[in-house]
Amino acid sequence: MTPTSDPSLLVYGPRTEQLHEPLGVGEQHPRLSWKLRSERRGAAQSAYRITAAERADDLDASSRLLWDSGRRESGETLLIAWNGAALRSATRYHWRVEVWDETGAPGTPAQTWFETGLLTHDDWQAVWVGRDPHSAPPVEPPGDEDPDPSWGTPPLYLRREFELRDTPVRARLYATARGVYEPRLNGSRVGDLELAPGWTEYHRRVQYQSYDVTTLVREGRNVLGAIVAHGWWSGHIGFDPRRAAHHYGSEPAYLAQLVAEFADGSRQVVATDPDWTEHPGAIRAADLLMGQHVDARCEIPGWDTPEAVAAGRYQVAVLDHATGPLVAEPDPPVRVTRGVAAVAVRQRGPGRYIADFGQNLVGRVRLTVRGAAAGRRITLRHAEILADGDLYVDNLRRARAIDTYVTGGGQVEFFEPQFTFHGFRYVEIDNYPGDLQPRDVMARVLHNDVPRAGTFECSDPMINQLQSNIVWGQRGNFVAVPTDCPQRDERLGWLADAQIFAPTASRNADVSAFFARWMRDVIDGQDTDGAFRDVAPAVTIDREAAPAWGDAGVIIPWHLWRIYGDRRALRRSFGAMTAWVDHIRRHNPDLRWRRRTGNSYGDWLQIDVTTPRDLLATAYFARSTEIVVLSADALGLPEVAAEYRALHGGIRSAFIDSFVSADGRVEGGTQTGYLLALAFGLLPESLIPAAVGHLAAEVESRGARLTTGFVGTALLCPVLAEHGRTDLAYALLHQEEFPSWGHSIRHGATTIWERWDGWTEQSGFQSAAMNSFNHYSLGSVGDWLFGRVAGIDQTPGSVAYRELLLRPLPGGRLTWARAEQETARGRAECGWALADGRLTITAVVPPGTTALLEVPTSDPAGVREGGEPAAIRPGVLAVEPADAGALLHLASGHYVVSAAAPDTHTPPVSSRPVLFSRETS
């Protein structure tokens, strides 16, 4: 990027509770954040002022401000708690932040708003309504066979007429469901949210959504409606053969409240009550795992408008007068974020086609049907992969993943299910009338609409495909909760998968609010003894968590603090974190975690080896205890930190005594065993070189192939690179023979596979009992691509990228690599290129942050910045020599550094481990 002459400090990206202009904030003291941009070197915020008011115009009238922080001499920009007047429910607040730079000159301010939801239970007048079991049953579909009865009853079509005496100046709808719902108003869909209210631990929390419906209501007659399906509440969940009625409830229900405000200050509330009615509809069945069945002949046009006829209506039942544990939705909702056109359509028989979207994805299909007679039954089956040209569906297990559309006889009809989703690259359309063209079939991609945060690319197309596979795997598995897989009868929030992948996830997207919300489900699943569960929400699997699985309850809150500066998430989780460590200690007084290990999975799906499970467990016991120490320090709890620091020292000693030999060998001799010992600091300093040698020899003996599973893979390349074996780290990254990332890509993978041997030339498909082709865990190498290959990281003591650690790592067959990262404080960039014996590094450091740039070079004295000796350039605060390069201390700004190419046979500039924040003992 070329610097401009603009000297100003620009505020951008203002957020409330880490969200852009959120409608329905549920916090009494929401936190405000912003980012900074400047083309000037050394730019930094020296002071800020926040002002807030109920009207945007009042921000310029000091007498009408609700909060004026005054000028605060501070460089802080993150998560500053509201300290103004007490917030009222259902109220919009505008706020502005002004900043001053390091010279005292004013920057360019930013202005935004947030709106509160219903902050107290007293604000709710609505009651839960649903199907009355004593009323008339829904109208049956005419003629055609019914959908599978195991899918449950048809969705609710609910309706309420009401009159408004005037056109409101403001109208809001607050709604939720026990199930999943689509709100309707005067014949129009309300909002663009999908699968609302999402999946939480419903016994503890049901989220509600807030909608601006001002433009949809009118004076006179109106109709408020909703379609409500079973969803996670009472549909199929996981691989449990029972329906989810055994987990939450047996039938869906709806709760909603429309608030219309008029120019004279009065208001009118329309809420779910006994006056609502149910109606027949076209959706005959809908299940998240099984699919959706629609009979267009049953559609009643205009059923949700004032003009609808009264036939077929019957009263609802009031199911519950208490609203229950309602909370405002605190993170980005699920949305359709893009459409993917079919790249090919092949006919496989009369009326039978297979469409290929060229990308394994998660969502649904929008199908266009032209000129079909009424009653034609079209089915859509979904699969991730083909076998002999047809869909391979054995790995779906009990999930049918079949959508059915019975045509209504229209000239052009559109079918797009809204209460199911599938994991697929291919869809088979059967009994389609006429010739199916690619333009008639479109995949619609669904996931939590978390903001994109980073990009990575390099000179190797295979590694670029790997990064694409990682991103698509994240999209497909971030649907309401971080799931293990999107296609089969599972889709559970496995804790180990999430903690292993969280560092990579936060490179690709801003997952701060997403993970903070899910952590509440993790904590809700903790038992009275302190044990977490393997999955959250805790359904299907009801046992104490395994090592590396339960440890997510400790690791993820710490990650949210380190990456986003979210002290509140850390503080709210801290009691659960210590309870987990105490649970392990209580049952393992010798400090070797061998008892109460749940269904100990070890290094799940490792290849050809078995890492001792008590070794892995004890290593994670040490790591979780270390994080408790670091968290206690961060929260200002020195006595707690001292207690757990002593415990960590004891666990470390027990690990060394039990699993480490005098020559640096780790019991079991597996790659994962060495990686855990090295990454978690569980070796005597004197034995580290020997252990690295044993690890390297093990990798080399396998022809630069890995044996790691879910746990070890995240550590593999980082540990090798940190300890001077960049050559092996790159050899593994470039490997294309089985087992490797490249092996799956060479065979057409567009997402990360669950297992290295999901398909091989020698054995074909692995067992269909467990073989997902979209499973993000083994994509945890993505964090290393950003942090070392391109070089964007932060120093061990830094929080939320306050001090960047830029560590580009040339190696392998790469000639260049670069990444951009939208950090919590602003955009950071780092990239490098090799040409004609020279290494060129480009870097961008956001205002208010600093950076340590490690330049690997064979000639440290010859480092240049902007064509001049680095030591005399503005913004280069210091230059220090290093063993194999130079260390540049940078202020904020844009930098172009060149140096002689590094000697790739020497260790990197710094071989000190920086995988984790700092030593605790």
C-alpha positions, 0 to 999 in steps of 0.5 A: 500500500502506498502512503498518502499525504493525508495526515489525519487519524481516522476512526472507523468500524465503531462497534457496540458489543462487538457488533455493527449497529445492533438492534436489540442489545441486552446489556445494561452497560454495553461496551463500545469499541472503534479502530484507527487508520492513518497513512502517517508513520507513528500515528497514535491516539492520545485521547478520546471523547465519547458522547451519546444521546437519544437523537443524532442531532442532540450529539451537538447539544451538550444539554441533551447528552446522556453521556459525555465522557469528557476528554480522556487522555488514553490510547484505549479503543476497546470495549469501553463500558457505557457510563452514561444515564441508565439505559431504557428498553427498546430505545435507540442511542446514538454515540460519537467518538472523537479522538486526538492524535499523538500531537494533540491534533483532532482526528476524524470522528465516527458516529453510530448507534445501537438500540436496546432490546427488552431489558427486563421481563416486565417489558414482555406482555407476550405468552407462548402459543402453539398448536392446540391438541384439542382443535381440528388437525391441519388440512392434509395434503390432497392426494400425494403421499405424506412425508415421513411421520418421524419428521414430526408434525407440520410447522405452525402457520400462525396469524393475528389480525390487529388494527392501528389507529394511525401510521406509527413513526416507529415499530419493532417486533421482538420474537422468538420460538421454541423451534425455528421461525420465520416472522411475517407481516402483511404478506412480507417476510420480516428481516433476513435471519435464518434458523432463528433463534438459533441453538442455545441451552434452551433450559437456561437461555432462549434468544429473541431477535429484534426487527425494525418493521416500521415500513411494514405496518400501516394505519388500519388493518394489519396481520402479524404472522409466523411459520414455526418449525421444530428446529433444534427444539423438537427435531432430530439432533445428533446421532441419538435415535430418539427425536429431540423431544427427549431433550427439550420439548415435543412441539414448537411454540412461538412468542412475539411482541410488536410495539408500534409508537405514534407521533403523539408519544403513545404506543400499541402492543400486539403480542402472542395471546389466545386470539392468534389462530393457526392455518394450514400451509404448504410446508408439510414437514421440516427437520434440520437433519432430514429435510423439508417437504413442501406441497405447493397445492396446499399454499393459501395465497395471502394467508398472512395478509388482511385480505385472506379468507377465513377458511381453515383457521382454528385457535391456538393454545396458550402453552406458557404464560411465563416467558422463561429465560429470554435473552437478546441475541448477542452475536451475528445471526445465521443468514444466507451470505451468498449464492453459488451457481452450479458449474455443471448439470449432468443427466443421469436418467429420465428427469434425473439430474446431478448438479455440481456446485464445484464447492462443498458447502452448507445451506440449501438449494433454490430450484426453478421449475417451469411449466409443471402440472400440479402434483408433480413430486420433485425430490432433491438429495444432497451429498458431498461426494460422488461414487461412480457418478452417483451420490455417495450418501452412506456417510450421512448415516440417519440424516436423509438430507432430502427435500421434496417439492410437489408442484402447484401448477404455476407457470414458473415456481420457485422452491427453496426450503427455509427450515432445513440445511444440508452439507453438500457439493452435489444435489440430485434432482429427480422427476424434474420436468423438462431439461434442467439448466445450470441457471435453474439451480442455485446453492444458497450458503448459510452460516453465522454472518460473522465479519470477515477478518483476514486473507492469506495467499502465497505463490503455491496454488495448493496452499491457497486451496488449503486456505480456501478449504479451511475458510469454507469448512469454517463457514459450513460449521459455524451454524448456530454453534461451532459444529463438528460436521454439517452433513450427517446425523451429528452436527454437535458442538464438540469442544475439542474441535472448537478449541483447536480451531479457534486460533484459525477461526479468529484469523478468518473472521471476527468470532469474538461475539460468536465464541463468547455467546457459545461459551455460555452454553459450555459453562451451562453444561458443567456439572456440580463437580466441575466437569464440562461436557464433550459437547455444548449445548449438552445433548445426546452425549451426557458424560464428563468431558475428555482431556482436550475436550473439556479443556476448551472451557479454559482455553477459549475464554483465554483466547478471547482475552488474548485476541480481542481483549474481552475481559468480561468473557474471561471474568464470567468464565473464570469460576468455571475454569478453576472448577474444571482444573479443581475437578481434575486435581481432586480425582488425580492427587498424584497430578497425573490425569488418569482417572475421570477422563470421560470417553478419553479420545486421545489424539483423535484420528491420528494415523498409524500410531497411538499417543499414550492417553495419560500423557496427553491428558496430563499435558492438557491438565498442565496447560489448563492450569497454566492458563488459569494462572495467566487469567488470574494475573490478567484479572488481578487475582495474585493469590489465586495465581500463586495457588495455581502456579504451584499446582502447575509446577507440580503437574510439570514435574509429574509429567517429566517424571512419568513420561520423559526419559533422560535422553529427551525421549517422550513416552510413546515416541509419537509426533503428538507426544513430542509436540505436546511436551515442547509446545506446553513447556513440559521438558527440562530446558536441557532436554529440549534440543534432544526432544526436537531431534527425536521429533524431527527424526520421527517425521523424517523416518516417515518421508515427511509425513504426519501421524497427528490427529485432531490435537497434534496437528494444530501444533505440528508446523508451529513447533517444528518452525519454532525449534529450527526445523522450518524445512520439515514444517514446509515439507509437511505443508507441501506434502501431497502423498497420503497422509497430508493436506495436499493428498485430499486437495489432489483428490478434489477436496474443497473443504477439510476432511474429518480424517486423513484417510477419508478416501485413499487410492488403496482403500477407497472410502473409509467406514461410512460410520464416521467419514465427513468431508467437511470437518474443520479440525485438521485445518488448524494449520491456518493459524500458522499460515497467517502467523508464521508463513506470512508473519502476523502475530503478537508478542507474548505479553500483548493483548488484542494485538497491542504489540505486533510480532511480524515474523515472516518465514520464507521456506519450502518452495514458496517465493512469496506470501502475504496476509491481511488481518483486521485485528481488534485495533485495526488492519495489520499486513505482512508479506514477503517476496524472494527475487534475485537473492533479495528478500522484500518484506512489506508491513502495515502497523495500525495506529496506536500499536507497535511492532517487532519485525524479525528479518531473516537474512544472511546479511543483517547489516545490509537491511534497508527500509525504503531503500535506506539503512533501516536505522535512520528511517522514520518510524524504525525505533530501533534495530537490533542484531540477531543470530540469523537476521535483524530485529526492527522495532516499528511504530505504526505505519507502512514499511518496505524492508529489503535484505539479502535472502536468508540462508534457509539452512540456518535456524529462524531469527528467534528459536524461542517458543512463543506459541503461548503467552509466557512461562508460569513456573 
